[in-house]
Structure formats: structure tokens, C-alpha cells
């Protein structure tokens, strides 16, 4: 290696060294440690005891709460992500006009997402869905029987899903950027051919947006899988009622930091990593069939 | 099949797509979209208004927005805080944490991003790919070992476990800054090299001033995520005098007796004020940051 090349390499590594050090210290070593702990019984006070696959066995055979948390989380992801993205796309399309007020609307619709991760919002949500909360008053007013959101496990989970749908803002902004990058000439040409609004949507807008849809779907799925704060606050840390809001992250937290089952929680984290990895891979592979890139030519 | 026929000469220059269907009357559009916006913001308005209602009437009068009578004592009561610490203490703790974290994340991410965007070295592609993978990694996987490491280091009950990792870059911000640096012409670097600037000087004198808008975006998001962070403080802070605002609210909730809703709502509003203020001041950075980089939010 010439001295110049050597110098270049040294400078390069010098600049990215914070990342490498941080990666090793806070990601790589912890991941390996987590894998090791997942085969142990460890409560932080003694030394970890090697117990082989027992944690994993218990997860699959001896812990109904684990299955409940998995079920609740999958429902939360499968119902929440498409609703949220559909909503985001719809609003983005409505806002994709040349009106002057769009900037204002864009900000207003983004606000709930901005504050969404805060405890204040979870507290607020908890109260507007309370037995005497505004949602129930509204239902009664409409002549629909009110719902005991905190008494019924399914209703409580839907309350969490509504909260995530309400925070559609960041996906909406990404969709808006995607919509704006579609050349106007495409629509003009389609108009000349006599295409109507829905034909334009299904033949131009949707295909041109598929890369953005893919990106949003992956990011939102991962984020949804890791949701913690709203479930923690709304159920006061219990995952109730009847484990109806026991999201995976929350149960992992309970196992790790309430029961001090560090080994078991580590095993849960590893299964989570595998599930998120499989979900992401599935979405990626499926994208071959529905994502269109302009460079591929085609229609 | 392109057409030269100008269908709509007035199509605006920004290239926005204006559907060529008959546009509804503008006032119908604004009425519908405006109503929807109010509906979206209703919960926040409700929270704000409830903070001015007497605690015992909040739920009795949940359907009416306007407090009757207006009272402001909830703010005083809430400010008294919990466990002998006023809410001012929690705000101070949070501000200290936010500043330390923000400085660390922005500076280190800028240095790393410069390395990835401008320098050539062996294995760059590998490290960059690795960084992109860590973007998608669930925090839960590293949470427990990190906790154990920080416990062994004796860092529990301090902000160190939350603030110190920030000094090693944040993948989102690194990615954002790399994209931004790539838009800066390389000729600038070359000219500077001819003038005798070394790599570090190029970074410091040329690139850093030019990426200020992107640094601002990163700083703003760093502020939001740290301000709202609950899991970190819940894991690492034990003594109430070190609590952040998120934790304080959480404590309020678990201590809550029905009579004190007003105080809790008032303090919820207090924790949201800085979030709103930053948003209204830096709206453009926030919105563009998400649109271009796909930041979560």
C-alpha cells in the first residue's frame, strides 16, 4: 500500500471511528451478550446459569402470556399499519393540490405524530376513551351503546390501534414528497388519452408510488412491532385489561425489569429480532411483484 | 407517449400534480379539509381546555370544550410536583439531558457522515451497510445487555447511559447528513485542497458551514426524541430528583387520585409546550427532514 493510500485509509477510519466504537460497544457486544443470556437463567444478582434451550421451551410451551403478547402484537401490526398507511395516502392525495393553505394543513395533520410519542398524549388518549370520556359520550349521542374500553381486551387494543392511526403524519409527509415527484406530463398525457381520475390513480399514481409504499411499510412495521410507550402508559404498565394491550415490548420489559428474568427477556428479544427480520424479508421479497421502478422501463 | 399539447398552461411551476378533473369549489375543499383538521386536533384541544377545568368537573363536562368556570390553579397544583420535587426540577433535568444528547448526536453524526460521504477507505461499503442495518434493529435486543453493562459500570441512576451513547453517532442522522453532503459539489473540496487545506480543515471550514440546515434538522429531531423518551429514563433513573418530564407524568398517573386530573392535564400541556414551540419555529426543517429522509416521527 502506498503511503498516500495508507494515509487515506487512516483518515477515513479516524472519521468513522466513533461509529465503529459505538457499534461494537452498544450494539455488537450487547447482541452477542443477549444471545448468551437467552440460554441462561439470570436475575442480575448471581451469575448467569446455563440452562440451554429452557427459556425458548418455556416461551413456546409454558407461558400463555407470551402467546398472548405475540397475538396482540401481530394484531396491532396487521390492523394498524395498513390502516395508518391507507389514511396517510388518502390525506396526502387530498393535500396534493396547489392550494396556498396546504402548508398549514400539512402541519396540522402532522402535529399528532409529532407529539405522539409523549406520555402526555397517552394520558390524554387514556382519558378520552375512559368510561365517561368524550368518545363514549359521542357514541351515546349517536345512539350506539358505549364501549367499556378498559374492561374489554379487544376494545382496549383497538384504542391503541386508533392511537397509532391518528399519528399518520410522518407517512403522509413521505407520501406527499413521493406524489410531488411524479412528473405532471404523465397525467397530461393520460388526459389526452381520455383517462378518468380513477384510471390515473391506478395506472400512474399507485405504480409510481410503490417504492415509497414499500419504504413506509417496512419502517412502519418495524416501528409498530417495537411500540412500547402507549401500551405502558395506557395500561399503567400492566398490559391489561386481561393482557389485552400486552404488546411484545411491554411484556419483555415486564419480564426483564419487573421479574428480573433477564435470560427469559433476552430470549424474547431474540425471537423478536427473528420475527422482525422475517417480516422485513417477506415484504422485500414480495416487493418484486408489486414495486415498479422507473428504470426498469415497462409501462 | 409524450404529448406537446399543453393541457393546462397554468399548472404550477413546482410540478405539483393538479388533477385535471373538475375541481370542487375551493370553499368546499377548505370546509372539508379544515373540519378534518379540527377533528384531528380535537383531542389536543380537549386536553388543553380540560386543564382549565376544576378536576371534579372534567368528566362531567367532557363534551363541552369551554371551561365553566375557567380556573388556573391546576397549573399551580401540578407545578408543586411529586415527592418534594417541583415540576421545575423535572424540566431542568430534561433540558440538561436533551442538551447533552443533542450536542453528542449532532457533532458525532456530522463527523461520521463526512467520513462516509467524502473519504475513500478500505471497507467503507461494509461499514455503511452495517450502519443501515442498525437502523432497523429493535432496541429491545440490546436493551438488557446494555443495562447490565451500565449497571456494572456503576452508571445507574444517572443520565450517562442515555447521554453517552449519543456521542457515537445516530444512524438516522448519519444517513441524513451523508445524503446532504453528497449534494455539495466536490469541486469545493478540491479547490480547498489546492489551497493547502487538509481533510480535517475541509470538514471544518467548508462542509460544516454548508450543512447547517441538515444539522438543524438533526438537532430538532434529537430534541424531540430525547424530550419524549420514556424507556431510557424508566430504565436508568431511580431517584425522583433526577426524573425527566416524561417520568414525572408517568408518576403522576400511577399516583393519581381521581381528584387531581386537572393538575396532571396541566402538566401534560406544560410538557407539550416546548414541542409545539420548536415545531412552529422550525416547521420547514421538520417537514423537509421527514419528506426527504423518511425520519420516523
Interface residues (C-beta under 8 A of the other chain):
Chain A: X8 X9 X11 X12 X13 X14 X15 X16 X18 X19 X20 X21 X22 X23 X25 X26 X27 X29 X30 X31 X33 X34 X37 X44 X91 X94 X95 X96 X97 X98 X99 X101 X105 X106 X107 X108 X109 X110 X111 X112 X113 X114 X115 X116 X117 X118 X119 X120 X121 X123 X124 X125 X126 X127 X128 X130 X132 X133 X134 X137 X138 X141 X166 X169 X170 X173 X174 X176 X177 X179 X180 X182 X183 X184 X185 X187 X188 X189 X191 X192 X193 X196 X197 X200 X215 X216 X218 X219 X222 X223 X225 X226 X228 X229 X232 X233 X236 X237 X249 X252 X253 X256 X257 X262 X265 X266 X268 X269 X270 X272 X273 X276 X280
Chain B: X1 X2 X3 X5 X6 X7 X8 X11 X12 X14 X15 X16 X17 X18 X19 X20 X21 X23 X26 X29 X30 X33 X34 X36 X37 X40 X41 X43 X44 X46 X47 X50 X59 X60 X62 X63 X108 X111 X112 X114 X115 X116 X119 X120 X121 X122 X124 X127 X130 X131 X134 X136 X137 X138 X139 X140 X141 X142 X143 X144 X145 X146 X147 X148 X149 X151 X165 X167 X168 X169 X174 X199 X203 X224 X225 X227 X228 X230 X231 X235 X245 X246 X249 X250 X253 X254 X261 X264 X265 X268 X269 X271 X272 X275 X276 X279 X283 X286 X287 X290 X291 X292 X294 X295 X296 X297
